[in-house]
């Protein structure tokens, strides 16, 4: 079985997410909730919203971008 994972590029103004099964992208989503545009929501709430129906306890999430900065999560 090929590994399933979620890849996220979370910038300062936008968030882009992809659901992969191995090297195949199954679905993609985007949001204007960048780390400087959360509008009162927590990063965890935004992540849950964007990855609805993708996440389970066995699916890893890999994040890059401004989410790892001092203004990120």
C-alpha positions in Angstrom: 0.0 0.0 0.0 1.3 3.5 -0.9 1.5 6.0 1.9 -1.2 8.7 2.2 -0.2 12.1 3.5 -1.3 15.8 3.5 1.2 18.5 2.2 0.6 22.1 3.2 2.2 25.3 2.1 1.0 27.9 4.7 2.2 31.3 3.8 1.5 34.7 5.3 -1.6 35.4 3.1 -2.7 32.0 1.8 -2.8 28.3 2.7 -2.6 25.6 0.0 -3.2 22.0 0.8 -2.8 18.7 -1.2 -3.9 15.2 -0.3 -1.5 12.6 -1.7 -1.5 8.9 -2.1 2.1 8.1 -2.9 3.1 10.4 -5.7 -0.5 11.0 -6.9 -2.4 14.1 -5.9 -5.9 13.1 -5.1 -7.3 16.5 -4.2 -6.2 20.1 -3.5 -7.7 23.0 -1.5 -6.8 26.6 -0.7 -7.8 29.2 1.8 -7.1 32.9 2.3 -6.3 32.1 5.9 -2.6 32.7 5.8 -0.8 33.0 9.2 -1.3 36.8 9.2 -5.0 36.5 8.2 -6.5 34.0 10.7 -9.3 36.5 11.6 -9.6 35.3 15.2 -9.4 31.6 14.4 -6.7 29.4 15.8 -4.3 27.7 13.5 -5.7 24.3 14.6 -9.2 25.4 13.6 -8.1 26.6 10.2 -6.2 23.3 9.6 -9.2 21.2 10.6 -11.4 23.3 8.3 -9.1 23.0 5.3 -8.4 19.2 5.8 -12.0 18.2 6.6 -12.6 14.5 5.6 -8.8 14.1 4.8 -7.4 13.6 8.3 -7.3 10.5 10.4 -4.9 9.3 13.0 -2.7 7.5 10.4 -2.4 10.4 7.9 0.7 12.5 8.5 0.5 16.3 7.8 3.7 18.0 6.4 3.7 21.8 6.6 6.1 24.3 5.2 6.2 28.1 4.7 5.4 30.9 7.1 3.6 28.6 9.5 7.1 27.8 10.9 8.0 31.4 11.4 7.8 33.6 14.5 4.3 34.7 13.4 3.2 31.1 12.6 2.1 28.3 14.7 
